[in-house]
Amino acid sequence: MRLDKYLFVLVLLCSMELAVGEQFISQQITTENRHLLPEGGMDAIGGVDDWLLSNGTICAVVSAAHHPAYLSSYGGALVDLWHCDKANDQWVVQHDIHNLRKEKIAQVESISALQAKDFATVTVNTVMDGVAMSTEYRLQADKPSSLLIHQSLQRQATGDALTMMASMIMHPRGALKPFTLDTVTGEYSLGFQQPAVDTSRVGDILSAVSAADLQVLVGTNRGVQGISYGLRFNAANRVDQAGNKQALKRFLIASDTFTMQGYFPQPFYSFSNKPSWLDFLISQFFDIEREEIIEVEREIIVGAAADVAAVTNQIYQGRWIEGVLDTGTAAIEIQDAEGRPLSFTRTDNSGKFRLKLPEDTGAHRIKTITPWAIKNHQLRSTESNPGEIKTGAVARIHLPRGKAMNIIFKGLEETADPVLMNELTGMTVGGEPFLTGAESNRISLAGIDSDIREVLVAPGKYRVIAGRGIEYNLQERVLDLNADDLYELDFKMPRRVVDTAGLIAADLHVHSGISMDSSLSPRQRVIDFVAQGGEVMVTTEHNISYDLQPVIKQLQLEKEVVAIAGVELTGMARSTAAPTTIGHSNVFPVNVDADAFMGGTLAFEGKRLGDVISLYKQRFPDSLFQLNHPRSKAYDSDTAFLNHLSIGESYDNKQSLHDAPNHSLLQQHDNNGTYRDIDFDAIELLNGEEIEQYYLIREDWFSFLRQGFFKVGTANSDSHFSHQLVALPRNYIKADDKELVNINVPNFISALRAGNVFGTTGPIIDVSVNGVSPGGTVIAQAATLLVAAESAEWVNIDTLKVFINGEHSHTLAIANGDTVTLNLEFTRDSFVTVEVSGKAEEPYTLVAPGFIPLAFSNPVFIDVAGDGYVPVSLLEEKSK
């Protein structure tokens, strides 16, 4: 053997020894050691400057002090947690919140790391209202699958009283499915049956308070490697100067959106294990004294599968139970004799399952969950292997191959709608089924080899509808299925029935599981989009700059769809500059930096909207900045910018922009000399099926237009799940190049910015005034408005409304295929917009539930004298 080969082997052996010796890692990530950070997966956001903690089995990332992550203007939060070799991160964030108030998240003073042979730690020191807290995240050799969290609190200065404290783990919209367990008494075990919690209602919050001690957050197992997180609250003690400990009363508040593990800072007598409204009232007189220390011990047990047993098998000390179901498409929930949940697992492909019970568990039940039935089975107290368990009758449907389409399954007569792509948890919120991720009564096919081939449903009668979005025809079948039937669904390729040559169908607001509030795999998101006939999708994950184009390329769907990298800036932290946040806005296109925190999203919390616009325009001069859903009925009004203008006062569209509080939109900020809060490029008029909000936002839009601020009106899906339609509503942008593989993104953005755009939920419209399209200007005192409308036969069209300067001027009849002309006269400069609508009737209501057929145009401007368009002023309108 040559000498260089010996040297190679020696170097290899040395490097292997080094890897074993450095199994525990606790370091701040730099550009030089970035290679130490393993691929995290769907929800990983950590990057350079953050802190990596690893034992070789599980990896965790704590955000840098200057990296805000959801709700907080500060870093130092646990933002990633995964199996180092599986890229299965689905963790969102954990924040410690004083007095259960989201604006009371402490500021980071320092972060440090300690690395040894058999343990590693990252310690975060914070301060809030004079209370100093040290949080140590620890991995150690004897607990390879647990992240241990030790906290120490002490008052160092005067400040607001600390009446209660909680660690809040976010999992919005069921991004992780919570399974609540009371391992002490079982009294508060809820399993996946979670309460509905409106955080604006104190009664809702109090009713959700529990004494449960374990919450298992279960990740998705669709399209990604599974994971689960067991949140275990081990102890909370008050320690006096003499070292004496007193246990503090703990509580759990859980919902589909968040989990709070909290405690009161002083011991007190209570009538119940579960804190009552009286306990919370008494706590308002509590505080932590200078001579006291509070010590808290928590643990996050990381399970290597998307089930509860992956966690409880590490906790329970009872016997094992194993068995086999007659299907490999199933899950089981183990319950005690009273029906209280103990654990949950999924079968393997052969139907086998195995899990551990709590110690001294007697008689118990098994609930089997399949896509076609939920059944309960009683077992004897000593029975550890019940043999084969029957799950009930099932029918099989083979799906079309090589065809892009969306197929909807509706139960008829006594048959319920099926839940396809079912994650088999049976989760409910407030007693109602709660669908997440890919769960839906519809199946998306992209016409590729890896499309799903078969669905399993309960025997019964179904109406099945196949289509591909609003440009295509529908096909229908009625299936009457018996047990063990196998039906070959023979739909043809959907046929385009509306000509959209020269138009690009774009959804400018699209989410996948990369967002904190979704568990939908990026792969499934792309397939859903193709199945709905969308062409351009803008990737707008919450606060994470991301690009779905690599996924499109991997699926070889470049001829069907194009992705543009973007980000949804999601204001969640209240600050002095923006007391009620900056709402939500999309920016695209942007560059993605895979090595940076949140993909390189620019720091935006603690700034006014105009400052954020300035940041992005400087970094990405050709980007488009869109204000999202500016009016909302959501629990958290922070999300809707025009509801609060970042200052807590709503925009008044009946007043001038120069009047309070509207004038805040025109203010120049200290941090830039160019952009104001009003200087966004586009405004999302229609978000999903929120038609009531559309009418409200339309009035705001008209108010801006009347005062000379042209914001392109858009319509987008904001879809986070498969059951929430993507690419509906959508925008049609006039473009010269319709071949998607060669699309020129700068030209596309320029066309969008120019305003030659209409938004729609079905009708396809062509609007012009004297031949000038929306976004353009006509010089005339008299002009002819032309509106052509077309739609698929299942999309009803019957009404045309014309608006001049935002005032409804004409209502005309219009039908599919019609072209309507209207002669208009103008005495002053004006703008013209139109709406085309129809009644929502079957099958439209089945294909697009919650929507109505509606299309709106952007304005055509009228310059009467040819001396330049002058906008209507609201004050002039008032004086008439």
N, C-alpha and C positions, 0 to 999 in steps of 0.2 A: 504494500500500500504506500502510495506517495505521501510525503511529509505534509503537504497541504490538506490531504484527506484526514490525517491524524489531527491536525489543528482544527479542522471543521468539527470533528466529533467532540474534541475537547471543549470547544466553544459551546456546542449544543448542550453537552452535559452540564457545563457551568450555568448556562442560562436556565436549564430545567431546575437546578438546585436553587437558583435565585428566585424563580417563580414560587417554589414551595416555601422558601424562607420569607417571602413577602406576600404570603397569602392574605394577611390582614393589611388593608390599605386605608389610610386616613390622610388625605392630601387635598390641598386646594388645586383645582384644575388650571393648568396653564397651557399655552400653545405648545410648550415643549413636552408636557406629559399627557396631553390630550388622548394619546393612544391607550392610556390606562383605563379610560372610561369605556366600558363595553357598550355595544348597541343596546339601547334601552327599550325600544318598541313604541307602541302606538301613543302612549301618553308621556313619553320621556321629553323633558324640556331642558334638562341641565346642560351646561356648557362651560366654556372658559370663565374662570373666576369663581365658579361654584365649588362646593366641597364634596368630594367622593369618599364614601365609607363602604368598605367591602371586606368580606371574609372568604371570598372565592365562591360562596354559595349564593348569598344574596348581596345585592348592591343597593345603596341608597345615595341620594343626592340632597344636600341641604343648600338652598340658594344663597348666593352671596348677599352681603348686606345691602348692596345697591341694586339688587334684582327683585323688584316687586312681583309678587305672584298671586293674583286673584285676591280681592278684598283689601289687601294691605299695600301701603306705599313703601313698605320696607321688606327686606329679605329675611334670611335666617329661618326659612320655613322648610319643612320636609316636603320636597316636590316630586321626587321619584323614588320608587321602591320596586325592585324586580329581582328575578333570578338571573344572575350575571350571564349565564350561558344560553338563555332562552329568549331574550328580547321581548319579554311579556309584560312590561310595565303598563299598568292601568290605574295607578295611583294618581290622584289629582293634587291635593295639597292639604296640609294640616296647619291650622293657626290656633294659637292660644289667645282666648278672648276674655278680657276683663268685663265683668258684670253683664255678660251675654250681649254686649253691644259691639257690632262689627267695626265701629270706628275706634274701638279700644283695643287695637292690636299693637303691641309694644314695639318700640324702636330698638333696633340692634345697636349695641355698643361695641361688641367684639365677637369674633368667631375664632376658635382655635381647634387644633387637631392633635391627637396623641395616638401613636402607632406602636404596638409591641408585638411580641411573638404570638401571644394567645388572645389578644383583644385589640380593638381599635375604637376610638371615640371621636366625635365632633361635638364641641360644646359651644352653645350660643348663649351669650349674655345680653339681656334686654332690660329696659326700664320703661315703666308706664305709671304715671301718677305717683311717683316716689317709691314704687315697689320694684325692687330689682329681682329678676328671675334668671336663674341659670338652668339651661336645658341641655342635658347630656344625652346624645344618641350613641348607643353602645352596641357593638357586636362582640361576642365572646365565644370561645371555643366550645364550651359545654352547651350552648344553645345555638346551633348553626343556622336555624331557620327563624330566629327571633331577633327583632330590633328592640332593644331595651331602651326605655326612655325614663330618665330620672330628672325630676325637677325640684329645685329648691327656691323658695320665695321668702323675701324678707323686706320689710319696709325700711328705707334708707332716708326718706324725706317726706315732708307733708304732701298731700295730694288728695284727689277724690278717694272716697272710701272704696275698698275692695269688698263688695258684698257677696260676690260669687265668682267663680272662675270655671272656665270650660276649655277643653281642647276640642276644636271643631274640625271635623274631617269632611271635606266637600266631595259629593258625588252627584252633581245636579242631574235631574231628569233620569235617575236610575242608571247613570254611567257605570256605577257598580251597584249590584242589587243587594240591599241590606237584609240580613237574616238575624233576628234578635233572639238572644238566649239568656235565660236566667238559670245559671248552672247551680245556684244554691237552693232555691225553693221550686223553681219551675213555674212560679205563679205569673211571671212577667214574660215568659217565652211567647213570642209572636211568630217566629219563623219569617216567611216572606210576606206575611199579612200586615202591611205597614199602615199607620194612620195617615190621613191627609192633614198636612200642617200648612196653614196660611200664616206666614210669619208676621203678617200685619195684624193678626188677631191674637190677643193674649190668651183667650180661652182655648184656642187651638193648640198653642204651645204648651199650656198647662195640662191639657188632656193627653198630650203625647209624652209627658214625663213618666219615667219608668225607673224601677230599681234593678233592671237587668244589668248584668255585669259583663256580657260578651256580645259584641256585634261582629258578625262575619260579613264582610263585603265581598261579594262574588262577582268576578269579572265575566266577560263574555267568552264563549268558546267557539264563536263563529268567525272563522277566517283568521284567527290569531291563536297563539298558544295561551292556554288558560292560566289563571292565577286567582288567588283569594287572599284576603287580609283579615286576620282575627284581631279585633281591637279589644284588648283585655285591660281592664282597670284593676290593678292589683292592690293599691293602697293609697290613702291620702291621710296624713297625720299632722297634727299641730304639735310642735316640739317647743317646750318652754326652756328657760335659761338653765334649768337643772337637768335637761335632757329627757324629761318625762314626756311620753307620747300620749296623745289622745286622738282616737280615730275620728275623722270628719265624715259627715254625711255626704254620700255620693248620689249622683243621679245620671240618668241617660235620657236624652231627647233625640229621637230618631225619626227620619222621614225618608222619602225617596230622594231628597236633595242634599241632606247633610246628616251627620251624626255628631252629637255633642256629648262628651263624657265630662261631667261637671262635678263640682263639690262646693260646699259652703266653708268659708275660712274659719269658722268657730264651731265648736261642738255645742249641741243643744238637744233638748228632749223633743221627740216627735212622736205622734200617735201611730205612725205607720212607717214601714220600711221605705215606701214610696213618698217622696216629698209632695206636700199638698200646696195649695195656693197660700195657705196660712204660713207654711214654712218659707215660701219665697217672700211673703210680706215681712216676716220677722227678719229675714236676711238683710233687709234694707237698712237695719241698724248695726250690721256687722262691719268689721274691718280687721285688718291684720296689724297687730301692734309691733312696735319697734323691737321688743325683747323676744318676739316669737319668730319661729321659722316654720314654714310649711314644707313638708316633704311629700312628694308624689311619685308613685311608681306605676308606669304603664308599660305595655308590651304590645308589639304588633307581630303576630305570628304569621309568617308568609307561607301560604299553602301552594303546592305545586300543581294544582288543578283548579278548574273553575267550579268548585263545589264547596260545601261546608265541611265535609268529612276531612278534607285535606288539612283543615285547622283542628277540628275537634278530635281527630285521631291522635293529635299530639297532646291533647289535654285529658280526655276521658281515660279512666283507669278500669273500666269494666270489661266484659267479655266482647269478643268479636262476633259479629253476625255476618253471614254471607249467604248468597243465594243466586238464583238465576231467573230472569224474566223470559217470557217467550218472544222477546224482541230486543234488539240492540239499540233501538231508538226510544230510550226511556230514561227517567230519573226516578229516584225514590226519596221520600221523606220519612224518616223514622220518628215515631211519636211515642209518648208514654201511654199508659193505660187510659188516661183522661183525654188523650188527643192533643197533648201539648208537644210541640216540635222539639226534637233532640238533635237531629242532624239531617243532612241532605247530601246525596251523591248521585252520580250518573252511572249508568251501566257501561261496560265496554261493548265492543261490536257484537259479541256473542251473547249479550244480555246478563253477564255476570256482574255482581257487585260485592263489595266487602267493606265493612266499616266497624268502628268500635263504639260501644255503648258506655254511658256513665256507669260508675260503680253502683252495684245493688239495684240495677234496673230490673224490674219484674216483668209482668206481662206488658206487651207493647204492640204497636200497630205499624203497619207499613202502608204508606200512601204511594201508589204508583201513578206517575204522570207521563202520559204519552200524548202525541199530537191528536189522538182520537178519543181519549178518555182519561178521567181521573177516578181511580178506584181505591177503596180502603180495604185492608186485609188485617184481620186480628191474628196475633201470634201468641203462643203459650209463653209463660214466664221463663221457661228453660230452653225454649226453642232457639237454636243458633243457626240452623240451616233449614229453612222452610221448604226446600225443594223448588221446583219450577212454579213460578207465579204467573197466572194468566192475566193479561192486561185488557182483554176484550176484543171484540171484532174490529177489523180494519179493512179498508179498501185502498187499492193502489192506483195511482194515475201516472202514466208515463207522459212526459212533456215533449213538445216538439224539439227537434234537433236542428242546429244550424240556422236558426231564425231569431232575430232580435224582436222582442215583444214583451209586453207587460200583460200578465194574465191574472184576472180578478176572480175569486171564488166567493159566491154569495150563497148562504144556506137558504133553502126554500122550505115553506111549511114549518115543520117542527125541527128542522135541521139548523144548527147554529153555524155562523160563519167560522170556518176553520182558522186556526193560527198556524201559519206556515213558517218555516225557518224558526220553529219554536225552540226557545232555550230551556223549556221544560221546568221552570221554577214555579209556575202557577202564581206569580207575584200579583198582589192586589194593593191598591192604595185607596184608603177610605172605602174598602169593600168592592171596588171596581177593578176589573182586570187592567193591568198596567203593562203595555207593550214597550219594549226597548229594542235598540239595535235593528236587526233584520226581521224581527217578528212582525207579521202582517198577514192579511188575508189575500195578498197578491204576491206573485212570483215574477222576478225580473230575469229575462233571458237576453244575453248580448249576442247570441249566435256564434258562440265560441265553444270549443271542445270541453272546457271545464264548467260549462253551464250545469246547473242542477238537473238531474235526469228524472227524478221521481218525487212525488209527494204522497204522503200517507194521510188519509182522512177517515173520519168515522163514516160508516154506512149511512146513506141518506140521500137527499135530493139537493142538487146544486145547480145554480145558474153560473155559467163560466163565460167570461167576456175577455176577449183578447184584442189588444190595440197597441199603438206605439205613440201615444201623445196626440196632440190636437190636429196634426196635419194628416192623420191616417184614418182609415176605415176601422170599424169594429166587426168582429165575428163573435158569434154566440153559440153555445151548446147548453142543453139541459141534461145533466147526468143523474140517473137514478141508480145508485150504487148499493149493492148488497155486500155482505161480509165476504171477504176473500176475492172480490172482483178485481180484475186488472183491466183498466181502461186506457186505450191508446188515444191521447188527445191529438187530433190531426189538423190543427189550425194551419192555414197557409201563412206565408209571409205577409204581414200587414201591407196594405196598398196605400201609397200616398194619394190623397184625394184633393188636397189643396196645394196649389202651385205657390211656392215661396222662393222662386228664383230671384237672386239678387238680395236676399235677406238672410241674416244669420240669427239663429235662435239661441239666445244666451240667457243664462241664469247667473246673476252677478252676486249671489249670496248662497253659498253651498257649504255644508258641514259634513264631516265624517268623525270617526272616533278619535281623530287627532285632537278634536275639541274636548274641553273638560266635561261637557254635558252631553256626550254621545258615546255609544259603544259600537257604532257601526264601522266595520272594517273599511279601510280605504278602497280595497278591491270591490266590495259590495256596493260602495257609493258610486263607483264608476259604472258598474253594471246597471244599477238602477237608472242612472242618467241616460245611458244608451237606450235602455228599454223604453224610456219616456220620450225618445226622439229629440233630446237636447243636443246641441252642437258645441257650444262654448260654455264651459263651467269655470267660474272664478272660485278658487279655493280660498275660503274665508274662515279659517279656524280661529277660535277665540284666542287672541293675543299671540298666536303662534304663526310665524311666517312659514308657509308650506306650499308645496307644488305637487299636484296629483299627476302631472304629466309622466313621470317615471312609471307610475302604476298603469297608466294608459298604454305606454309602450310595452310593458311587460305582458299585458293582455292582448297586445297586437290589435288595438282598437284605434290607431291613429287616424284612420280614414273616417271614423264615426264621430269622434269627439276630440276636442282640444281643451286642455286646462291652462289657465293663467294663474300664476302664483300671486297670492294676495294674503291679507290678514284682516280679521275683524278686531279692531281696537275696542276692547270691552272694558269700559270704565267701571271699576268696582270699588275703588278706594276713595273715601271721602277725604278731602284735603282743604287747606286754607284757600288755595287757588280755585278749586272746584268743589265746593262743599257738598254738592249733590252729584258729583262725577261728571264726566264728559259724554255720558250715554254710549252708544255703539256706533261705530263707523267702519266702513270697508275702505281699504286702500289697495290698489292694484294698477299695474303690475309692480312687484317688488322683487328684490333679490333675496334668496334664501341662503343663510350661512349655517350649515349643519353643525359647525363647531361652537356656535354662539348660543347663549341662553335664549330660549324660545325662538330658535331659528333666525336670530338677528333682529327681532322686532325692536324698534326704537323705543326708548323709555318715554312713556306718555303719562303715567300717573302723576298726580300733583301738578299738572299743567292745565291751562285753559285750552279749549278746543282750537282756537286760533294758533296757539303756540305749537300744538301737535301738527296741525296742517302745515305750518312753516317748516317743522322738522322734516316731514316727509317730502315736501316740495323741494327742499334743498337737497335731500339725498336722492330722491327719485323725481326729477323735474317733469317727466312725462306721465306720472301716475295720475289716476283719477281718484278723488276723495268723495265717497258717497255717505251721506247721513242715513243711518238705518232706522227703520221703524220709530220715527220721532214722536209718535203718540202711541200709548200702550195702555192696556188694562192689567198688565202684569202686576204681581204682588209688589215687586220692587220697582217703584216708579223711577229710580235712578236710570233705568235702561233707556227711557224715552226722552231724548234731549229737549224737545220743545215743551215737554211737560214741566221742565225745571230750569232750563237754560244754564245749568251748572250752578245756579245761585239760589235755587229753591222757589223760583217764581215762573209761572207758565207764560209762554209766548201768547200774546193777544193779537190775533189776526184782524181784529177790528180797529186796531190802533196803528199809528205810524211807527216805523222802525226808530224814529227819533224820540219816541215817548218811552217812559219807563213802564215795564222792565225790558221792553224790546231793545232799547238802546244798547244793552250789554252786548248785543250781536255786532254792533258797529265799533266797539271800543278797540283801540290799539293797545296791545299788551307790551309790557316792558321788554319781554324776551325777543321780540321781533318787530320790525318796522313795516311789515308788508301785509301779513295775514291777520284777519279778524275771525271771530267765531262763525260769521256768516259766509266765509269764503270757501265753503265746500263746493264741489262741482256738481253733484247730483243728489237727489233726495228720493228715498224709497217710498213711493206713494202707496204701493200695494205689497204687503208682506204676507205670503201664504194666502189663506182664505179670510184674512181679517178685513172684510168688506166695510165694517163700521168704522174701523180706523182709517181706511182709505178715504172715506168721505170727509173725515176730520182733517187729515193731512192735506187733502186736495185744497181745502180752504186756506191752509197755511201757504201752500205752494202758490195759489192765486195771489195771496197777499204779497209774497216776494216778487212775483212777476209784475204786479201793478206798480211796485216801487223800483223796478229796474234791475232786479236781481234774478237772472235766468239760471235756474237750477234744473238740470235735465231730470225729468220724472221717470222713474224706473219701477219695474214690477219683478219681484224675486220670490223664490220659494222659502228661503231660510230653513231648508229641510235638514233635520238632524237624524231621522230614522227612515226605514223603508216604508213604514205605514204612513209617513208624512210625505206627500208627493214632492219629488224633486223636478225641476224644470217646469213647474207650474205654480204660480204664474211665471211668465217668461217675457223677455224683451226681444223684439225683432229690430235689428240694426241694418240699415241699407249699406251694402258693401259690394264693391266691384268683384272681389275674389271670393267665390263660394266654395272653393276646394279647400277643405279644412286642413289637409296635410301641408298646404302651402300658405296658410293664413298668415298675413302680415299683422302682427299684434299691434305695433304702433299705429298702423292705418285703422285698425279696428277701434282702438281707443280714441283716435281722432274723430272717427265717425260718430262714436257714442257721445263724445264731448260736444260735438256740433248739434246734437239734438234731433237728428233724423231717425227717431226711435218711436216705437209704440209698445206699450205693455199690454198683455192679454192673458186671459184664461181660456181662450177658445177662438173668438172671432179674429180673422186676419183682415186688416184694414189698410187701405191706401188713401192718404189724405193729402190734398194740395189746395192752395189758393192761387188762382191764376197760374197754375203749373208749378208753383213753388212749394217745396216739401217742408215739413216741420223743421224748425231751427233756422229757416231762412226768412228773408224780409221781402215783402211786396211793396212797391211804390204805386199807390192807387188810392182813389177815393171810392171807387166801386170795384168790386171783385167778385169772382165766382168761386165758391167753395165746392170742391168735388170730393165725395167720399164713396169709395168702393168697398164692399164688404163681402167676404167669402168665409165659409167654414165647412167643416165636415158635417154630414147630414145629422149627426147626433148632437151637434152644438146649435142650439136655437138662437136665432137673431131676429129681433123685431123692432128695436127702438134706436133711433139716432138722436142724440142731444148735442146741441151746439152751444158753446160758451164764448162770449165776447168780453174780454177783460175780466174773466172769472165770473161773469153773470150769465145765468141760463137764459138764452135768447130764443131758441127754437127747439121744438120736439117734432121729429118726423118719423114716419114709418120706413123701415128698411128690412129687407129679407136677404137671405143667402143668395149671392150672385148679383145683387142690385148695385147700381151706381147712382147715387143721388147728387143732384146739383142744386145749389142754393145761391141766389144772387144777394150780395151784401153791400151795404153802403156805409161809409165811415165819415164822420165829421172831425175826427181827431185820431191820432196814432193809437193803435189798438193791438191786441193779440187774440188769436182765435185758436180754440182747442175743441175737440169733439170726443164723445163717448158713444160706443156702439154696444148694446147689451141685449139680453134675452132672458127668458124664463129658464130656470133650472128644472129640467124634466128628465125622466128616465130615457135612455141609460146614462145621460150625463151625470146624474146624481150618484150613480153607482161608480162611475169611472173617476169622478172628481167630487167626492163627498165634501160638503161644506162650502163649495164654490158656487158662483153664478157665472154664466157667460158674460164677459165684460172686456172691452178693449178701450184704451184711452190713447190719445195722441199727445205729443209735445206741441208747443205753440208755433204757429206761423205769425210773424210780426207784420203789421201794416204801418207803412210810413206814408201818411197822407200827402204831405207837401214835398217829399223827396229831399228833405233837409236833415235827414237822420232821424231814426226812431227815438221818440221821447216817451218814456213810460207814463202810464196813468199815475197820478199821485193820489193817495188815499185821502189826503186833506181836501183836494179839489173835488173828489167824489162826494165828500161829506157836504161841501158848500153848495152843491147843486140842488 
